[in-house]
Amino acid sequence: MTVTLSEKAEFHLRAFLKGSAPDANGATKGVRISVKNGGCSGYEYAMDITSKPQPDDLVIEQGKVLVYVDAKSAPLLEGIVVDFVEGVMESGFKFINPNATGNCGCGKSFKAGECTPTGVPCGN
């Protein structure tokens, strides 16, 4: 499983993780990336801060950031690059997904083949 954070994305995630409320047990926080049905193209990306990954999550360390990848979303996220853009018209995390066959204008929603690499229909 390959997930890459750009230098800017890692920097912003580290700052965000450092500034978030501490975990009661002092556990290391990370970002959980997943895909859910929705958006205008079929799927939308989700990022959550957590110190407790799901039991089947894949754990990847990118620099100083722990990335937890939802196992069910992994085929749709294989090879993804997470970047951070700052501009006049748009600022925030940007997903560059080699599995996407189409994206919506906002860049937060995508379509992959026949909705998934295995051809399973998606729905809202």
C-alpha positions as CSV (number, residue, x, y, z in Angstrom):
1,M,0.0,0.0,0.0
2,T,1.4,3.3,-1.1
3,V,0.2,6.7,0.2
4,T,2.4,9.7,-0.2
5,L,2.2,13.0,1.7
6,S,3.8,16.0,0.0
7,E,6.2,18.0,2.1
8,K,3.5,20.7,2.5
9,A,0.8,18.2,3.4
10,E,3.0,16.6,6.0
11,F,3.9,20.0,7.5
12,H,0.3,21.1,7.8
13,L,-0.8,17.7,9.2
14,R,2.0,17.8,11.8
15,A,0.9,21.3,12.9
16,F,-2.7,20.3,13.0
17,L,-2.0,17.1,15.0
18,K,0.2,19.0,17.4
19,G,-2.6,21.6,17.9
20,S,-5.4,19.2,18.4
21,A,-6.7,18.2,21.8
22,P,-4.4,15.7,23.5
23,D,-5.5,12.1,23.8
24,A,-6.4,11.1,27.4
25,N,-3.9,8.2,27.3
26,G,-1.2,10.2,25.6
27,A,-1.4,8.0,22.5
28,T,0.2,9.3,19.3
29,K,-2.3,10.8,16.9
30,G,-2.4,10.3,13.2
31,V,-4.7,10.9,10.3
32,R,-7.1,8.3,9.0
33,I,-7.9,8.4,5.3
34,S,-10.9,6.7,3.8
35,V,-13.3,6.9,0.9
36,K,-17.1,6.9,1.3
37,N,-20.0,7.0,-1.1
38,G,-21.1,10.5,-1.9
39,G,-20.0,13.7,-3.6
40,C,-21.0,14.6,-7.1
41,S,-18.8,11.9,-8.8
42,G,-19.6,8.8,-6.7
43,Y,-16.9,8.7,-4.0
44,E,-15.6,11.4,-1.6
45,Y,-12.4,11.5,0.4
46,A,-12.5,11.6,4.2
47,M,-9.7,12.6,6.6
48,D,-10.1,12.3,10.4
49,I,-7.7,12.8,13.2
50,T,-7.5,9.8,15.5
51,S,-5.2,8.1,18.0
52,K,-7.0,4.8,17.7
53,P,-7.0,3.2,14.3
54,Q,-9.7,0.7,13.4
55,P,-8.5,-2.9,13.8
56,D,-8.2,-3.6,10.1
57,D,-6.6,-0.2,9.2
58,L,-3.3,-0.2,7.3
59,V,-0.7,1.8,9.2
60,I,1.8,3.9,7.2
61,E,4.4,6.3,8.6
62,Q,5.1,9.3,6.3
63,G,7.9,11.4,7.8
64,K,6.6,12.2,11.3
65,V,2.9,11.6,10.5
66,L,1.1,8.3,11.1
67,V,-1.4,7.6,8.3
68,Y,-4.2,5.1,8.9
69,V,-5.8,3.8,5.7
70,D,-9.3,2.2,5.9
71,A,-8.8,-1.3,4.6
72,K,-12.0,-1.3,2.5
73,S,-10.9,2.0,0.9
74,A,-7.3,0.8,0.2
75,P,-7.9,-0.3,-3.4
76,L,-9.3,3.1,-4.3
77,L,-6.4,4.9,-2.4
78,E,-3.5,2.8,-3.7
79,G,-0.8,5.2,-5.0
80,I,-2.6,8.4,-3.8
81,V,-0.6,11.6,-3.2
82,V,-2.0,14.0,-0.7
83,D,-0.8,17.6,-1.2
84,F,-1.6,20.9,0.4
85,V,-2.3,23.9,-1.9
86,E,-2.6,27.6,-0.9
87,G,-4.0,30.0,-3.4
88,V,-6.4,32.9,-3.9
89,M,-9.2,30.7,-5.2
90,E,-8.5,27.5,-3.3
91,S,-6.6,26.3,-0.2
92,G,-6.5,23.0,1.5
93,F,-5.7,19.3,1.0
94,K,-5.6,18.1,-2.6
95,F,-5.8,14.4,-3.5
96,I,-4.0,13.2,-6.6
97,N,-5.4,9.7,-7.2
98,P,-4.1,7.5,-10.0
99,N,-7.2,5.3,-9.7
100,A,-9.6,8.2,-10.4
101,T,-11.2,8.2,-13.9
102,G,-13.0,11.4,-13.2
103,N,-13.1,14.2,-10.6
104,C,-15.7,16.8,-9.7
105,G,-14.8,20.5,-9.8
106,C,-14.1,20.8,-6.1
107,G,-11.5,17.9,-6.2
108,K,-13.0,16.3,-3.1
109,S,-15.1,13.7,-5.1
110,F,-14.0,11.2,-7.7
111,K,-15.1,8.3,-9.9
112,A,-12.9,5.2,-10.4
113,G,-13.6,3.0,-13.4
114,E,-17.0,1.5,-12.9
115,C,-17.0,3.1,-9.5
116,T,-14.4,0.7,-8.1
117,P,-11.4,-1.1,-9.5
118,T,-13.4,-4.3,-9.2
119,G,-16.4,-2.9,-11.0
120,V,-18.7,-2.8,-7.9
121,P,-21.4,-0.1,-8.3
122,C,-21.3,2.8,-5.9
123,G,-24.4,4.5,-4.5
124,N,-25.3,7.4,-2.3
